Amino acid sequence: MRAAVIAAPAKVELATVDDPAPGPREVVVQVTACGLCGTDLHILQGEHAPSLPIVPGHEFAGEVVAVGSRVTEVTVGARVAVDPNLYCSECHYCRLGRNNLCERYAAIGVTHPGAAAEFVAAPVANCVLLPDGVRTEDAALIEPLSCAVRGYDVLRSRLASRVLVYGTGTMGLMMLQLAKATGAASVDVVDINAERLATARQLGCSAGATSADELDRPPYGWDLVVDATGNAQAIQDALGRVGKGGTYLQFPAASPAARATVEPYKIYNQEITITGSMAVLHSFERAADLFATGVIDPDVFISDRLPLAAFPDAIARFQAGLGRKIQIQPGLATA
C-alpha cells in the first residue's frame, strides 16, 4: 500500500509499505480521512516518536475491511472512528485508571504505523461505530475532540466562568466550542493568525485579539486560561492572566525544550491551579456522541481535504500555520 513516512527528522516521503494484517483482536481500517496534528510536527522534528521511520497519523476514521479471528463487535463494512491510544492496562497508572499516563504508553501514528496511509490496523476495542448521520470523512475530528473533552474533565469548569484561550487552531477552536457548550459567561481568544481569529469570531467568541492586552479584562480576571499553542512565549503570557482562584490548563504538547517561569507566592496567595491534559482518558466515546449532536461544524473546522500524495505539501502547509484542520483523504484522486 501507499503511505506517508517520516523517515528521519525533517524528512517526510511517500513510500510503498506492507499492507497491515489484523491480529486476533484487531481490525484493518481503510482510511477515509486522517487529520494532521501538532504531534505530527513534533514527530517530524524528532521529538516525540521513540524511533523513526514511522507512518504518522493518529486522527482518523474509515471503513473496516478485515477483522481478526476473535473479533465479534464489528464486521467488514462498518464505519468507525478510532482512538489511537494504546495502553498496557498492567502498569501502576493503568491500574489506577490513569491509562493516559501509562508507563508503556504507545499510540497508532506515534509508536505504531499510523493512518497517513491507505490502510491501518487497530484494536477493535478502540473502534467506535459511526451513526448514519455522521460522514466518515468528517469523523477524523472525533479524536481531537476527545482530547478537548479530556481537557474539560481536567478543568472541572463551573457555569458562568470567564475563559481565555490562547491559540485558535483546531484545538483552541474546540476549546472555544466546549466552553460555550458548558455555559461559559465569556470566551475570549488570542492568536496572531488573522485568518484563524476570523474563524473564532465566526464561531462566536466573545472577543478576539492578537494580544491579551487588547482585550477587556473581566473585573476579577479570567477564571480559566487555556494554552492551545504550545508556544513558550504564549504560555508565559497566559500564566500571568489567571485570576484569583483560577485555573491554567496546558493543553497541547509543547516542545520538551520549552520553558516558562511562575511566581510560587502568587500561586499560593491566590490559590491558582496549574494543570495539564494528556491525550485521551475515557473521553473518546463521549466525544463521538457530542460530535453526532453537531457540537462542532466539520465544514468550518476542516479547511483542506487533500489526497495522500499531497502529504509532504500538507505537513509543510500546516507547519507554516496555513489553514485550520488539514486532512489527508487517501481515496481522493491526485489532481
N, C-alpha and C positions, 0 to 999 in steps of 0.2 A: 504494500500500500504506500501511498504518498504521505509524507509527514514533514512538518517543520521541526528542525533540530537545532537546539543551541549547542553547538559543538565545542565551544570554548568561550571564555569571557569576551563579549563584544562581537561574537561570530555566530550568526544565525544563517541556516541554509535549508533548502528543500532537499529531501532525500527519499529514497525508496527503502523502507524498512519492512521487517517481517510482520505479517498480519497477526494480531493477538488471537490467542485461543483461550476460551474460558476455563478456569479451574472449576472444581465440583460445585462451589457456591458462588460462582461468578457468572456474569453475562458479558457479551460483547455488544457494544452500542455503536451503531453507525451514526457518526456525529452530524447533527443538523446545524448546530451553531456552537461556537466556542468564543467566549469573550476574553479580551486582553485585560490584564490587571497589573497594578503596580508590582505585585510579586514577580510577575514575568520580567519586569525591568530589573529587579534585584537579582534574579537568576542570570539574566543576560550580563550583568555586571560582576558575576561570580560571587555573589554574597550569600544566597540562601540555599541553593541546591547543594547537597553533600558531595555530589560528583557529576561531572559532565563527561560525555554528552547526555542530554535529556530532551525528550519531546515535551515541550511545555503545554499548558492549557489545563486549567482546573475549574473553569466556569463553563459548564456545557450541558447540553441536552440533545437527545436524539432518539433513535428507534432501535429496539433490541433486535439483533439479527442472529444471535446464537445464545444458548443457555447451557450451563453446566449440568452435570449428571444428577446433582442434588438440589436443583433449583425448581421450586414449585410455585413461587409467589408471582412470577411474571412469565409471559410466553413471548415467543417470537412475534414481532409486530407491535409490541407495547411501546408507547411513547413515554419516555422517562426524563426527569432531571436527576442529576447525580451529585450527592455530597462527596467531594473528593477526599475528605479527611479519613485517614486510616489509623486506627488506634490498636494497641496491643491488647487492651482490656485486662491486663495482668499486673501492670506496674502499680506502684503506690498511688499515683494520681488517678489512674483509671479506676482503682478500687474505691477511691473517694468520690467517684462520679465527676472528676475533673479531667475528662478524657482529652480535652484540648491542650492540656499540659502534659500529655503522655511522654514518658521518658524515652519511648521509641517512636515518637511522632513521625508519621510519614503522610504523604499525600500524592494522589494522582496529579501528574503535571509538575511535581516538585522532586519527589524521590522515585516515583514510578512513571512509566510512559503516560503522557497526557493526551489531551483531546485536540491538539493542533494537528490533527491527522484525520484520515478517513474513518478509522475505527479505533476504539479504545476499550480495554477490559476494565470491569469494575465489580466490586462485591454486590450481590443482589440486595444485601441489607442496606446499601447506600442509595438505592434507587427509589424514587418517588414517582408514582404514576401520575400522568398529567390528565386533568379533566378535559372534556371535549371543548370547552370554551377557551382553552389556552393554546396558542400557537406554539409548536415545538421550537421554531426559530427564535421566539421571544423568551423561552423558558430558561435559557442560559443565565438570565438575570436573577434567577432564584438563588443561586449560590451567593453572589454579593449581597443580596437582600438578607439572606440568613446570617451573614456577618453583621449587618446593621441591626438585625433583631437581637443578636447576642450583645451588641453594644448597648442597646436599650435595656436589656436584662441587667447589665452591669450598672448602668446609671440609676436604675430604680427611680426614674423621674416621677415627680408629682404633677398633678394638674396645675395649670397656670404658671409653669416655670418659664423663666426668661432664658432663651437659648441663643448661644453664639456659636456658629460653625465656621471653622477655617477650612477653605477649600470647597469648590463646587464641581469637582469631578463626580464620577458615578457615586462614590461612597458619601461624599458631602451632600449631594442631592438626595440620596436615600435617607440620610440622617435628617435632612430638612423635612422630607415627606413623613417620616415616622414621628418627628417632633410634632408636626401638625396633627397627625392621627392620634397622638396620645395626649392632646389637649394643652399644648404649649400656649402661653399667653402671647409670646412673640418669638420669632425665629429670625435672627439677623445673620448675615453671611459675609465673609471676607474672601476675596480672591483677586489676584492681579490679572486674571484672564477675563477680558471683557465679554467674550462670547459665552463663557460659562456663567458669568454673572447674569447675563441676559436670560439664560435658561432658568436660573434660580428665581429671577423675578417672574418669569412665566409660570413657575410652579408655586408662586405665592409667598415668597419670603417677605418678612416684614420690612426689611431694608437690606440693601447690598452695597458694599463699598470695597475699594482696593486697600483700605486700611481701617482698622477698628477705630482709629482716631476720628474718622469721618462719620461714625455712627453716633446716634444719640444714646448715650449710656443710660440704662434703666436707673431709676432713683437709688436702688440698692444693689446695683451691679447685675451681672449675669449669673443665674443660678447654675447653669450648665454650660461649660465651654468644651467644645469638641474639636480636636485637631484631626482633619481628614486630609492632610497634606503629606505628613512625614518629613516636612522640611524643617530643619533645625531653627531657622530664623523665625518661621511662623510659630513653631512650638514655644520658643522663648517668649514671644509676644503674647501668645494665648495664655500661658501660665500666669501672666500678670493681670489678666482680665477677669479672673474668677471673683465673684462677690463673696461676702462673708457667708460662711456655711455652705458654700457652693462646691461643685464637683468639676474637676478637669478630667476628660477622657482622652487618652492617647489611643486613637482608633486604628490607623493603618500602620503597617510596618515601616519604620524609619531605618535609615542606614545604621548598621551597628556602630559606625564611627560618629554618628550624630551625638551632640552634647547640648544640654541646657542646664541652667542653674536655677535653684529655688531658694526661697528665704524660709528656713525652718521655723523661725519665730512667727512669721505670718501664717504658716500652715497651722501651727499650734494655736496662736492667738485668735485666728478667725475660723478655726475648725474647717479648714479646706481639705477636701479629699482629692487625691491624685491617684488615678487608676488607669488600667489598660483593658483592652478587649482583644483576646487572641482567637481569631478564626471563628469556628462554629462550635456551639455546645447546646445540644438539644433544641436547636432552633431551625433546622432545615425544613422539617415538615410544617412548622408554623409559618415559615416564610413562603412555602408553596401555597398554603391556604390563603395567606394575605395576598399573594400575587394573583391568585384566582379571583379575588374580590376587586381587583383593579386599583390597589393602593398606589401603584406606580404605573405610568403610561409608557410602555415599551417604545412607542414611536417618538416620544420625547427623549428618552434616555439613550436609545441606540442611534448614533449619528452615522455609522458606516457599517455596511454589510458587504464583506469582500470575499473573493474566492481564496482557497488555500494557497494558491500560487502567489498571492499578494502578501503573505505573512511577513516577509522581511520589510517590505514597504510599510505595512500596517504597524509593526512594532516601532519603526522609525518615526512614523507619524504620531503615535501615542507618546513616545519619548519626548517629542517636540511640544507636547501639550496641545495638539490639534484634535478637534472633535470632542466627543463625550465618550460614550461606550463604543469601542470599535470591536466588531465581531468578525470572526472568520467563519464562513459557511462553506464547507468542503464541497457541497453539492452544486454551488454556483459555478457557471461556466466562466472560464477566463476570458476577459474582454479582448 
